[in-house]
Amino acid sequence: MTLEEAKIMAASRVHERPSYPGRLSGKIAVVTGGAQGFGLGIAKEMIKEGATVVVANRGEKAGLAAVAELGEHSAFIACDVSDSSSVEQLMIKTVEKFGGVDIFVSNAGILKAGALNALDEKDFDAVTKTNYYGFYYCVKYASEIMKAQYEADNSLWFDIVQVNSKSGLVGSKANFAYAGAKFGGIGLTQSYALELIPWQIKVNAVCPGNFYDGPLWSDPEKGLFVQYLNAGKVPGAKTVQDVKDFYLSKSPIKRGCVPEDVAKAIFYCVDQKYETGQAIPVTGGQTMLN
């Protein structure tokens, strides 16, 4: 199936949606990076609220394990968001599987920390390709399907939500590649919001604080606690626990962000019919809007 054929199919099936109890009943959602961390947690919360969820993930083993955990209201589709053709195929296969898409959560991302004189160009390119270009590819192809559905029924509303970061709201020492891509992601969010609203496609970002219990932070070899210790990001830190304690102290609420917190912000974006182009902090007060 081509993208044009997928658009025709999606338009013809806008009212053919699985219906399960919950505030997202009848919604088909795609979550990139949905096999672990925030992505998996968001997928779980969406299914609890009645959505049917496509878990898009680069690794097949993790993706299949995720849908085995999530149950029959989910499906796995392999996707590398840094590859535009892979994202195009994600959207085609989602339409083939479920008939369309109503919510697209652009969550997949990578992080490589390092000071300006230490991070090499290869790592900078990898972070930028996944976190910045990846969001562009996702919106490009998801919006094509959503536009076709709107043309079939202009009473419908659609949502694209980027899982951004507090590092998209304030700079991050020795973490410039990630922060730069996330700042850029908010610029894309605002611009796409203006461009896509004629088709009733809302585009927003949610900006989580640190998910300390997830693999991004806690992986014993590649996690941010280890990376930040090695990069000297926390002055005086001698152990991983020193780094963790430093970050826990930053939030007035004295805990890290968890997937349920992020899912609630996404649900707000979907529920709200008078909000687009926003970057919503979910940081426990660590980062506040000016």
N, C-alpha and C positions, 0 to 999 in steps of 0.2 A: 504494500500500500504506500502511496506517495502522501506527502503532506496535504496536497490539494484534495486527494480522495478522503483523507482523514477529516478535513474540514467539512466536507459534504456529509460524511457519516455523522459527525458530531452535531451538525445542524439538524439532521433528521431525527436525532435521538435526544433532544434536549429535555424531553419529558419522561425519558426512560431512565429512572434513577432508582437504585436500591433504597428502601426506606426502613430505617431502624430508629428506635426512640432516641431523642436527644436534640440539643440545640443545632446540631449539624446534620440532622436527618435529611436524606436525599442529596447530600453533597458528596462529590467525588473529589478527593484531595490527593495531591502528589507532594511527597516530602523527600527532597534530595538529602543525601547523607543520612537516610532514615534508619540505618541499621545499628546505630550506636549513639551514645551521648544524648545531646539535646534532641537530635532527630528522632531517635527511637522513643524517647519520652513524649515528644510532641505527638507522634503517631499513636501512641497508646491513649493519650488524652482525647485525641480526635475520634478514635474508634469508640471510646466510652460515651462520646456525645453524638454517636449515630452516623459518623462519616464512614465511607469506604475509602481506604487509603492505599495508594501505590507507594511502596518503599523503593526509592531509587537509590542505588548504591553502587560504587565502583567494584567492590569485592563481592563476588557471588556467594561465597560461603557464609559471610556475615549477613548478607541480604536474605538468604534462604532461612538462616537461623532466626532472623528477626520476624519474618512472616509466620514461621512455625510458632513463635511465641505470641504474636498478635492475633492469630486465628483467621477464620474464614472471611472476615471482612477486609482482608488485606491481600496484596499481591506484590511480588518482587519483580522489578525490571532493572536490569543492569544498565548503568549509566555513568559516564565520566563527564562531569559538567565542564571540564576544561576543553572538551572536544565538541564543537558545534554539531557535527553530524550525529554524535551519540545523543545529544539533547534532542535533536530533531526526531530520532528514532524513539526516544522515550515518549514523546508526545504522540507519535503515531501508534505505538504499542498500547499506550494508555487508552486511546480512543478505541482501538481494536478490542481491548479487554473489557472496558466499562462503558464506552459510548461517549465519553467527553471528559471535561475537567472543569471544576467550579472554583477550587482553591489550589493555588500553587505556593508551596512553602520552600523558598530557596535557602536551604540550611547548610548544604555541603560546603566545607571549607577546610583549609589547612593553615598551620601556623609554624613558622620557623623563626625563632628569635635570634637576635644577634646584633651587636653594635655595628655602626657604619663601616668600620674598618675590618670587620670580621665576617659579615654575611656576604657570601659570594653572589655573583650575578645569576647563577643557575638557581639558587634558592629563592632569590628575589623574583625571578621570572615565574617559578613554580607557584609561589604564593599569589602573585598577581593574576596569573592565568586561571587559577581555580577560584579565587575569591572575588575578583573584579570581572574578568571576562566571563567567568562561569555564570554570574548573575545576569549579564547581558544576554548570553545565549539562552538562558532559561526564560527570561521575559520575552525575548524575540519569538520563540516558538510556542510558548504557552499562550501568549496573547493572540496568536493567529487562530488557535482553536477557540478561544473565548470570544473573539470578534465574530467568528462564524456562528457561534451559538446565540450571540446577541442579535445578529441579523435575522435569525430564525424566530426569536421571541424577545422583543425589546423591553419586556418587563423584568428580565433577569439581571442579576448583579453577580460580579465575579471578583475574586481577590487574589492578588499576588503579594506575598509577604516575604521580605528578606529577613532572615535571622542575622542581624548585624552584630554589634558588640558595643560595649561601653567604649572600646578603643576606636569606634567610629565617631565618638562625641568629644573625646579628649585624647591628646597625644600619648604615646606609650614609649617610654625610654627603652632603648635596645630592642625595639619591636616595630621598627618603622615600616617594614614591608607589609605586615598585617594591618597596622593602623592606617597606612596609606590606602590600602585597598578598601578598608571599611569606610573611611571618610569618603572615598570615591563612590562606594555603594550607596551612601545617603544622597549624594548628588544625582546618581542614576535614579534612585527612588523618587526624588522630587520631580525630575524631568519626565520620567515615565508616567507619573501620576497626572501631569498636565496633558500629556499626549494621549493617554488611553481612556480618560474619563468619558469621552463621547460614546464609548461602547460600554459604559458602566463597569469598567474594570478599575477597581481601587488598588492602588499600589502603596504599601506602607512598609516600614521597617520596625522591628523590635530590637532593642539593644540590651542584651542580657549582661549582667555582671558575671562573675566568675563561677563556673560550675566545677567546684573543687573535687567532687566525687567522681566526675567523669574521666574517661581516658585522656582527654586533651590535657588535663592538669595532672592526673595522678598516675599515669603510666610510669612504671619505675625506671624505664630506660629513655623514653622519648617525651615524657610529659613535661608540661611547662614548669612545674616545680623544679625538676632536674635542669631543664634548659636555663631557667632564670638563675639558678644557683651557679651554673657553669659560666653564664654570661656576666655574672657580677651585678645583676640588676638590683638586688637588694643589699645595700651597704651593710657590711658586718655579718651577713648570714654565713654560717658555716655548715649548716645541714639543710636538708629538704624541709624538715619540720620548722626551722627558722623562717624559711621562705613562706611556708603555709601560714604560720602565725602572723607574719607581717601582713599578708593579704586579708586574713580574717579580721584584723584590727581596723581595716579601712571602712567597712560598712557599719553604719550606726545600728543596724539590726544584728550584726555580729554573726552572720552565717553567709554561706555561699548561695548563689542562685541555683534553683532546681528546675527540671523540665516543666513541672506543673505551673511554676511562675510564668514561664515563657508562653506556655499554651494559653493561659488566661489572657495574656496580652494579644495573642493571635485571635482568640475568640472575640475580643473587643473589636479588633479591626474588621472582622467578618460581620459582627452584629451591627456595627455603626454604619449608617447610610449617609453620614455627613462628615466623613473624615477620609482624606487621602493625602499622600505625600508627607506623612508624619514619620518621625523617628522616636519611638516610645522607649524611654529608659525602663529597664527592669533590673535595677542595680542595688536594691535595698538602701537607697539614699547615698550610695558612694559617689555617683555622678548625677547631678541635678541640672535641669535645663535652665539656661539664663533667660 
